[in-house]
Amino acid sequence: MGEVRFYHLTERPLESVLPVMLKRSLDRGWRVVIRGTDPGRIAALDVRLWTYGDSSFLPHGTAADGNAARQPIWLCCDQANPNRANTLFLIDGAEAARDELAAMEMVAILFDGHDEAAVALAREQWRQVAGAGQKAVYWAQNDRGAWVKWHESG
């Protein structure tokens, strides 16, 4: 049973922090599913991951690309795990079942700190994770956008 990390975005947007987090995940040998709720946002992230750096890209795919099993990063809006990921990124209010959270090596829940509904949902997700006895870790951005660990349960 891995841990669930809550990332409270206040200084830098998802499009800025996600590529860095994904690169670190790949450097660790992890396979990743990014699950969202908005197909338009997933399509925009698909483009962003190819173009986020002048000399780099993050290998990834979507259902439009196919060959899910060969993709180290998979972007989707459904509950699938077609690339056999051990890491799950939940964005824009996407959720996962309790058994799925427990099966992953790491789950990252990224939420917009300027969106009251997103903050309320993250709080509820925290209560569910901690209530299930799973380790939950809360990270917030400082004024420079760096991550600071604020709280840990379990």
C-alpha positions as a printed Julia matrix, in Angstrom:
154×3 Matrix{Float64}:
   0.0    0.0     0.0
   1.55   3.25   -1.14
   0.88   6.77   -0.06
  -1.55   9.38   -1.3
  -0.01  12.81   -1.76
  -2.15  15.93   -1.86
  -0.62  18.83   -3.8
  -2.24  22.19   -3.08
  -1.55  24.42   -6.1
  -1.42  28.1    -5.17
   1.61  29.65   -6.87
   2.1   27.7   -10.09
  -0.56  26.11  -12.27
  -0.94  22.43  -13.06
   0.54  22.89  -16.55
   3.74  24.16  -14.95
   4.2   21.61  -12.15
   2.89  18.44  -13.79
   5.73  17.97  -16.31
   8.34  18.22  -13.54
   6.46  15.69  -11.41
   6.09  13.33  -14.35
   9.77  13.54  -15.22
  10.65  12.6   -11.64
   8.2    9.71  -11.79
   9.79   8.39  -14.98
  13.28   8.84  -13.48
  12.13   6.51  -10.67
  10.97   3.93  -13.19
   7.29   4.47  -12.44
   4.5    4.06  -14.98
   1.81   6.72  -14.67
  -1.87   7.25  -15.38
  -3.08  10.85  -15.34
  -6.84  10.86  -14.77
  -8.9   13.98  -15.32
 -12.55  14.85  -15.72
 -12.45  17.12  -18.78
 -11.5   15.66  -22.2
 -10.51  19.16  -23.38
  -8.07  19.53  -20.51
  -6.61  16.07  -21.21
  -6.12  17.06  -24.87
  -4.37  20.29  -23.81
  -2.1   18.36  -21.43
  -1.32  15.92  -24.24
   0.04  18.83  -26.3
   1.79  20.37  -23.28
   3.73  17.2   -22.49
   5.22  17.2   -25.99
   6.18  20.85  -25.89
   6.91  21.76  -22.26
  10.66  22.12  -22.81
  12.75  23.18  -25.8
  14.93  20.09  -25.66
  12.72  17.56  -23.9
   9.4   15.79  -24.02
   7.61  13.27  -21.88
   6.68  10.03  -23.66
   2.96   9.54  -23.25
  -0.25   8.62  -25.0
  -4.02   8.82  -25.0
  -6.8    6.63  -26.37
  -6.42   8.49  -29.67
  -2.82   7.25  -29.9
  -3.45   3.63  -28.95
  -0.75   1.19  -27.87
  -1.49   1.9   -24.22
   0.7   -0.94  -22.93
   3.76   0.73  -24.48
   3.1    4.17  -22.98
   4.92   5.07  -19.75
   2.39   7.88  -19.17
  -1.3    7.52  -20.06
  -3.77  10.41  -20.04
  -7.49   9.66  -19.7
 -10.83  10.54  -18.16
 -11.92   6.98  -17.4
 -11.07   4.48  -14.69
  -8.77   2.43  -16.91
  -5.15   1.51  -16.25
  -4.19   0.16  -19.68
  -0.45   0.8   -19.29
  -0.24  -1.12  -15.99
   0.71   2.02  -14.08
   1.85   1.9   -10.48
   1.37   5.65  -10.06
  -1.84   7.63  -10.43
  -2.21  11.39  -10.82
  -5.74  12.7   -10.18
  -6.5   16.16  -11.54
  -9.53  18.43  -11.84
 -11.57  16.53   -9.27
 -10.99  13.04  -10.69
 -11.37  10.27   -8.15
 -10.31   6.68   -7.63
 -11.82   3.73   -5.81
 -10.36   2.83   -2.41
  -8.91  -0.47   -3.69
  -7.26   1.37   -6.59
  -5.67   3.88   -4.2
  -4.34   1.04   -2.07
  -2.95  -0.84   -5.09
  -0.85   2.06   -6.38
   2.7    2.73   -5.26
   1.89   6.44   -5.2
  -1.19   8.54   -5.85
  -0.95  12.3    -6.37
  -4.06  14.43   -6.03
  -3.39  17.86   -7.48
  -5.93  20.58   -6.76
  -6.29  24.29   -7.42
  -6.06  26.19   -4.16
  -7.97  29.13   -5.67
 -11.03  26.97   -6.38
 -13.2   26.51   -3.27
 -14.95  23.43   -4.68
 -11.59  21.8    -5.48
 -10.33  22.5    -1.97
 -13.52  21.08   -0.43
 -13.24  17.92   -2.55
  -9.58  17.5    -1.58
 -10.52  17.78    2.09
 -13.15  15.08    1.65
 -10.65  12.86   -0.21
  -8.16  13.38    2.65
 -10.76  12.26    5.19
 -11.52   9.15    3.13
  -7.87   8.22    2.68
  -6.94   8.83    6.32
 -10.13   7.1     7.48
  -9.16   4.02    5.5
  -5.83   3.92    7.36
  -3.81   4.79    4.3
  -0.88   7.19    4.52
  -1.79  10.69    3.32
   0.74  13.48    2.88
  -0.17  17.14    2.31
   2.15  19.34    0.25
   1.69  23.08   -0.34
   3.57  25.54   -2.5
   5.56  28.27   -0.8
   5.69  31.79   -2.26
   8.44  30.69   -4.68
   6.37  27.72   -5.89
   8.54  25.11   -4.16
   6.8   22.2    -2.43
   6.74  22.15    1.36
   5.48  19.14    3.31
   2.89  20.37    5.8
   1.12  17.38    7.25
   1.11  13.6     7.24
  -1.42  11.05    8.47
  -1.11   7.31    9.07
